[in-house]
Amino acid sequence: MSAAALLARASGRLCLQSLRARESVATPALFGALSRYYASKSFPPHTIISMPALSPTMTAGNIGAWQKKAGDALAPGDVLVEIETDKAQMDFEFQEEGVLVKVLKDSGAKDVAVGNPIAVMAEEGTDVSAFESFTIEDAGGQKEAKEGSGQEAANASEPP
């Protein structure tokens, strides 16, 4: 085999490896949407699912219809819940495997700040009834929505 053919074959392998690595990257909305807890009072190991930022300017959203309920299995690509903003309604596609064990924000909840807990998931086989008494306070509590940019505040104030 010629040197050019060997180089072409090696180059092709590198391209495929690069593409595979890109396909396995989690979506940006999910990076801040998960917090793992391995010991929390008397609850089994679990993961808190927080309100994701589905756009760069999103600070809060409304909970639409839940597509999953407590006890349902979660798989990558499943739509967990519809998130409504002032501009659009989007599906929050989940990228982890597990079981939804508790919904913390019901359908119709308004102005849920990005980062606030909305649900709890655990590994498959976890006893869902162990999370019946789980509350938002157990998940770290509520966070305030970020205020608008400083420029908006500057425009609203009167000059001296």
N, C-alpha and C positions, 0 to 999 in steps of 0.2 A: 504494500500500500504506500502511496506517495506521501510525502510530508504535507502537501496541501490537503489531501484527503483526511489525514489524521487531525490536522488543525481544524478542519471543518466539522468533523465528528465531535471533537472536544468542545468546540464553540457551541454546537447545538445542544450538548448536554448542559452546559452552563446556562444557556437561555432557558431550558426547561426547568432547571432547579430554581432559577430566579422567578419564573412565573408561578411555580408551586408555592414558593415562599410568600409571594404577594397575595395569593388566593387565601391563605390561612390567617391573614391579619384581621383582627377584630375591627368592627366599625367604630369610628370616632365617637358616635353617640353612646356606645356601650362602655367606653373607658371609664367614665365617671359615674356610671349607673350601677356598679356593683361594689359592695363592701362585704368582705368575708368575716364572719364571726365564728370562732371555734369554741368559745365558752361564753355563755350569756345566761346568768342566773341558772335556772335548771333546764334550759332549752338545749336540744341536741345541736350539733354543728349545723350552721345555716349560713345563707348569703342574703344580705339585704339588697333589694332591687330599688333603686332610687329613680326619681323623675329624671329622664335624660334630657340633655340639651339637643334638640333635633335640628337646630340651626344656630349659627354663631351669635345671633342677637336674642335668642330665646332666654328669658329669665323665669318664666312661669308658664304653666299650661293647665288645661282642664282635662280631667279624666273622662274619656268617652266610654264606649262599651268594652268590657273585659271579654276577651275571646277565650280565656282559660279561667277555670275556677279551682279552688283549693282541692288538691288531690290529683289534678291533671298532670300528666307527664309533659315536660318541656324538652324540645329538641332544637338544635340550631336552625334558624330560619322560621320558626313558629311565630305567628303574630300573638303577642301577649295581650296588648291593650291598644285602643285607639287614643291618641293624644291630640287634643284640639288646642290650637293657638289662635291668636287674633287674625292670622293670615291663612291658615290651612288646617286640615285634619290629616294626620299621618298615622300609619301603623308603627308601633314599636316592635320591631322584629327582634326576638331574643336569640342570642348566640351561644348559649350554654346548655348543657344537659342537666336535668334534675327533675324535681317535682315542686310544683307551686304548693306551698303549705299554708299561706295566709295572705289575703288581700287586705292591705292597710288603708287604702283610699278607695272608696266605693265609686261606681259609675256616677258621673255627674258632679264629682268634687271639682270645685272651681279654684283658680289661682293657686295651684300647687307649685311651690318654688322648685326650680331645678336643684336637684340634690336631695330633696325631701324623700323619705322612705315611702314607697307605694305598695310594696309587696315583699314577701319572704319566700325564698326557695331553699330546698335542701337536696341532698343526694337521694337517688331512688332507693326505696325501701325504708325511708324515714317515716315514723309514725306521725301522720298529719295531726292527730288529736293532741299531740304534745304541744302544739302551737295555738290551741284554742284561746288561751289567756294572753297571748303575745299582743303587745300594744306598740304604738308609735314610739312611746318613751323607751321601750325595750330596744328599739331600733336606733336610738340616738336622738330622738325628738325632732321637732319641726325646725326648719331654718327659714329665715326671712328671705323674701325675694329681693334680689339685688335691685337697688334703685337705678333709675335711668342714668345716662352719662352725665358727667359734670357740666357739659356744654348745655344741656337742657336746663339745668338749675341756673346757670349763668344767664341764659336768655330770659328766664322767668323773673329774675330779680330786677329791682329798679336801680338805676345808676345813682351814686351819691349826690 
